[in-house]
Amino acid sequence: MPVLAIQNPVFKPAMRIVTAITNAFPAAVTTSFDHNYITGTIIRLIVPLGFGMVQANQKFGTITVTSPTTFNIDIDTTFFDVFAAPVTFPENQQSSQCVPFAEINSILSGATENVLPY
C-alpha cells in the first residue's frame, strides 16, 4: 500500500511521513519527501506500534535541518528499539509521522510565511 500525504499543503509547516530514525543523539529523522521545515522548528514524533522505536512516540524536540528530507532532533534515541517501517501493514494502520507544532520564538519565520494563494 502506498503511503499517502499531501506534498503541497495549504498550511505550512505540515505533517510528514517518517521513513527512518537513527539510534543516536541527536537522532536523524528521514521523511518520505521534502519536509520544507526550518531549523528551530519544534517537532513531535508519532511512532505507532509495528514501527519499532515506540519509546520515541509522542516525544518532541527542536530540529536542525540537514537536507530537504532529513533533520536532526534533540532526542537521545541511542538505547531505543531500532526503527523499522513495516513492509506491509493494514490500510487502517497509522503511518509513522512528524508533526511540527511550534518554533523557537527568536526565529518566528515559519509562523509568518503565508502559502495561501491570493
N, C-alpha and C positions, 0 to 999 in steps of 0.2 A: 504494500500500500504506500503510495507516495505521501509525504508529509506536506500538508498544505498550510501556507501562511501568506498573508498579503505582503508583497515585496515593496509596494509603494503606498504606505499608509497615508490616510488623510491627516492624522495627527502624528506628530513626531516628538520624541522617540517612541518606538513601538516594540512589542514583544518580538523576540526572535527564537527560533528553534535551536537548541543546543545539540551539537553532534559530538563534542568531546570536552572533557575537563581533565586536566592533568593532576597527578598527585604531587603537589609541590606547594611552596609558599613563596610568592603568591601563585595562586592557581591560574593556569592559562585556559581560557574558555574559547571554543571554536563554535561559530554559528553556521547555519546551513547556507546563508547568503549574506551579502554586505549588511552590517548592522547599523551603520550610519550614526553610531554613538560618538560622544566626545569624551576625552579624558576628564575625570571628575564627576561623571555620572554615577549615581548610586543604583546598583542593580540587585534584584532579588532573584535567586536561583530557584527553580521548581524542578525537582528531580523525582518523578514518580517511581513506585516500585517497578522492578523489572529493568531498570537502567543502571543498577549498581549505585554506589556513592549516595545512598539515601541519607547519609549524615549531612550532606550539603543542602538537602531540601529545606526551603524557607530561610536559608542563610542569605545575608546581604552584605555588600561591601562596595567600596569605591573602586572604580576601574581606571586602568591606564590602557589606552588603545595602542595595539602593536601592529595591526594590519586591518584592512577592510572587513575581514571575517574573524579576527581574533582580538582578545583583550585579556589583560591580567586583572585579577580581582583579589583584593587583600583578605583572602580567606585561606587559612592553612589547611589544605586537604591532604597533607603528607601521609597521615595514618588512616584516611578514609578508605572505604572499599573502592576498587577500581571502577571508573565509569565505563559502561559498555552499553551502547544503544542496541536494543534487540533488533535482529534481522527482520523478524515478522512479529506482529502483535495485533490483537483485535482492533478493529476500526474504532471502537468506543473507548480505547485507552488514550490517555493524555500523553502528549509528547513532552520531552524534557525542554524547558524554556528558560529564558532570562527575561525579566521584566523590569525596565527602568521605572523608578518612582520618585527620584529626587536628584539633585546635583549639589555639589559644594557651592555654598551661597556666594563665595567670592567670584565665581565664574558666571553663573546665571545667563549663559548664552543659549543653551538648548531651550529654555523656557520662553525665550523671546523670538525664536525662529519660527515664522509662520509659513506653513507649506500649503495652506489652503489656496485654491485658485480664486482670483478676483473676478 
